[in-house]
Amino acid sequence: MSRTPASTAAPDAGTPAGVLTAGVAARNPAWIQLLGLCPLLAVSSSAVTALALALASAGVLVGSNVTISMLRRLIPDFARLPAFVLIVATFTTCAVLLMEAYAFELYLRIALFVQIIVTNCMILGRAEAFASRRPVWPSLLDALGTAAGFALALVSLGLVREAVGRGTVFADMDMLFGPGAAGWTMTLPGDWPGLLIATLPPGAFIIAGLLLGLGNAAVRARRRNAGP
């Protein structure tokens, strides 16, 4: 019976590397578990709005996972869900206040979806399934991996929708990173006029479906090439 070479074997799910990478690929919250699709589709009309929500969600997820893990032995079973929601809401409020202070114009574009991070099934799901049962270090790694997977889905969709819909990439990044990022905008060659539908809700569904299909096709092709 053939063995998979150590250099190509996937990290074991119980190792730190396995916990960290599972949220990016095997357990990607958006493309695999189909969680958080409402903000994913609504905010990904451009790369800057997608990145802003990804950073806010990552901060809430990491802070919540670590806090819940630290308090897991102190929270009684009958109060688990209210306590988790209260902790997530606290970090969501911090994210809102930070965006209002340092990126207010950008915050106005995605205000609703930053405020409802507290209801994101991805965050509450990781709190219940992982952080409430594991020590702080694995919970931190799980949060970082899950946040990276969600950010990958958000930003990739935002980049494609912005490029197809407007003919630009990384436009308005100065709203997130300051005046120094004003020159980051790249324009597609050939005077691409842009397809308006890509920036509208129907375009979000169409492009997300195409990206998901391409991802599934790539995974199947990799498995076929890997062999038994």
C-alpha positions in Angstrom: 0.0 0.0 0.0 1.5 3.4 -1.0 2.1 6.1 1.5 1.7 9.8 1.0 5.1 11.5 1.2 5.6 13.6 4.3 6.3 16.7 2.2 2.9 16.6 0.5 0.7 15.2 3.3 -1.8 17.6 4.8 -1.2 18.8 8.3 -3.0 16.7 10.9 -6.2 18.3 12.2 -5.0 17.9 15.8 -1.7 19.8 15.3 -1.3 23.6 15.6 -0.7 23.8 11.8 -3.8 21.6 11.1 -6.0 23.8 13.4 -4.7 26.9 11.7 -5.0 25.8 8.1 -8.4 24.0 8.5 -10.3 27.2 8.5 -8.7 28.4 5.3 -9.3 25.3 3.2 -11.0 22.2 4.6 -13.4 24.2 6.8 -13.6 27.5 5.0 -16.5 29.3 6.6 -17.8 30.8 3.3 -16.9 28.4 0.5 -17.2 25.1 2.4 -19.7 25.7 5.3 -21.6 28.5 3.5 -21.7 30.7 6.6 -21.8 34.4 6.6 -23.1 34.6 3.0 -25.2 37.7 3.7 -22.3 40.1 4.4 -20.1 38.2 1.9 -22.4 39.0 -1.0 -23.5 42.4 0.2 -20.2 44.0 1.1 -18.0 42.5 -1.7 -18.8 45.1 -4.4 -15.2 46.3 -4.1 -11.9 45.2 -2.6 -11.7 47.9 0.0 -15.2 47.3 1.5 -14.5 43.5 1.5 -11.1 44.0 3.2 -12.6 46.3 5.8 -15.3 43.8 6.8 -12.7 41.0 6.8 -10.5 42.9 9.2 -13.4 43.8 11.4 -14.7 40.2 11.5 -11.2 38.9 12.2 -10.8 41.2 15.2 -14.2 40.2 16.6 -13.5 36.5 16.0 -10.0 36.4 17.5 -11.1 38.5 20.5 -14.2 36.4 21.2 -12.5 33.1 20.8 -9.7 34.0 23.2 -12.0 35.5 25.8 -14.5 32.6 25.7 -11.7 30.1 26.0 -10.3 31.9 29.0 -13.7 32.0 30.7 -15.0 28.6 29.6 -14.8 27.1 33.1 -16.6 30.1 34.7 -19.6 30.3 32.3 -22.5 28.0 33.5 -24.1 25.8 30.9 -27.5 27.5 31.2 -25.9 30.9 30.3 -23.6 29.8 27.6 -25.4 31.3 24.6 -26.3 34.7 26.3 -22.7 34.9 27.5 -21.2 34.2 24.1 -23.5 36.7 22.4 -22.5 39.4 25.0 -18.8 38.7 24.5 -19.1 38.9 20.7 -21.3 42.0 21.0 -18.6 43.7 23.1 -15.9 43.1 20.4 -18.3 44.1 17.7 -18.9 47.4 19.4 -15.1 47.9 19.6 -14.8 47.3 15.9 -17.6 49.8 15.2 -16.0 52.4 17.3 -12.6 51.9 15.8 -14.0 52.2 12.2 -16.0 55.3 13.2 -12.8 56.9 14.6 -10.3 56.0 11.9 -12.2 55.1 8.7 -15.6 56.9 9.0 -16.2 57.4 5.3 -15.6 53.7 4.7 -17.7 52.8 7.7 -20.7 54.6 6.3 -20.6 52.2 3.3 -20.7 49.0 5.4 -22.1 50.2 8.7 -25.0 47.8 8.9 -22.9 44.8 8.1 -20.2 45.7 10.7 -22.9 46.1 13.3 -24.5 42.7 12.7 -21.2 40.8 13.0 -22.6 39.8 16.4 -25.1 37.6 14.6 -22.6 36.0 12.2 -23.1 32.2 12.5 -19.4 31.7 11.7 -18.3 33.5 15.0 -20.9 32.0 17.3 -20.3 28.6 15.7 -16.6 28.6 16.4 -17.3 29.9 20.0 -19.6 27.0 20.7 -17.8 24.2 18.8 -14.2 25.1 19.6 -13.4 28.0 21.9 -15.7 26.9 24.7 -14.0 23.5 24.8 -10.3 24.2 24.2 -7.4 26.1 25.8 -6.5 29.6 24.7 -3.7 28.8 22.2 -5.7 26.3 20.0 -8.6 28.7 20.2 -6.5 31.5 18.9 -5.1 29.4 16.1 -8.7 28.3 15.2 -9.8 32.0 15.1 -6.9 33.1 13.0 -7.5 30.2 10.5 -11.2 30.8 10.3 -10.7 34.6 9.9 -8.1 34.0 7.1 -10.5 31.7 5.3 -13.4 34.2 5.5 -11.1 37.1 4.4 -9.9 35.0 1.5 -13.5 34.5 0.3 -14.4 38.1 0.9 -11.4 39.7 -0.7 -11.3 37.4 -3.7 -15.0 38.0 -4.5 -14.5 41.8 -4.0 -11.5 41.9 -6.3 -13.3 40.0 -9.1 -16.5 42.1 -8.8 -14.5 45.4 -8.8 -12.4 44.4 -11.7 -15.4 43.1 -13.8 -17.8 45.8 -12.7 -15.5 48.9 -12.7 -12.4 48.0 -14.5 -10.2 48.8 -11.5 -8.5 47.0 -8.7 -7.7 48.3 -5.2 -9.6 51.6 -5.7 -10.3 53.9 -2.7 -7.8 52.1 -0.5 -6.9 55.4 1.0 -10.2 55.2 3.0 -8.8 52.3 4.9 -5.1 52.9 4.9 -4.8 56.6 4.7 -3.6 59.1 2.0 -0.5 57.0 1.3 -2.7 54.4 -0.3 -4.3 56.7 -2.8 -2.0 55.6 -5.6 -2.7 51.9 -5.1 -5.5 51.9 -7.7 -4.8 49.8 -10.8 -6.8 50.1 -14.0 -7.4 47.1 -16.3 -5.8 47.5 -19.8 -7.8 48.0 -22.9 -10.2 50.7 -21.5 -12.5 48.1 -20.0 -15.9 49.8 -19.6 -17.1 47.6 -16.8 -20.2 45.5 -16.4 -22.6 47.2 -14.0 -24.3 43.9 -13.1 -21.1 42.7 -11.4 -21.5 45.5 -8.7 -25.2 44.8 -8.1 -26.7 42.0 -6.0 -27.4 39.7 -8.9 -23.8 39.9 -9.9 -22.7 39.0 -6.4 -24.6 35.7 -6.7 -23.4 35.0 -10.2 -19.7 35.6 -9.5 -19.8 33.9 -6.1 -21.3 30.8 -7.8 -18.7 30.9 -10.6 -15.8 31.2 -8.0 -17.3 28.4 -6.0 -17.6 26.2 -9.0 -14.0 26.9 -10.1 -12.8 26.1 -6.6 -14.6 22.8 -6.5 -13.3 21.9 -10.0 -9.7 22.7 -8.9 -10.1 20.5 -5.7 -11.4 17.6 -7.8 -8.6 17.9 -10.3 -6.0 18.0 -7.5 -7.5 14.8 -6.0 -7.4 13.1 -9.3 -3.8 14.0 -10.0 -2.8 13.0 -6.5 -4.1 9.5 -7.1 -4.8 6.8 -4.5 
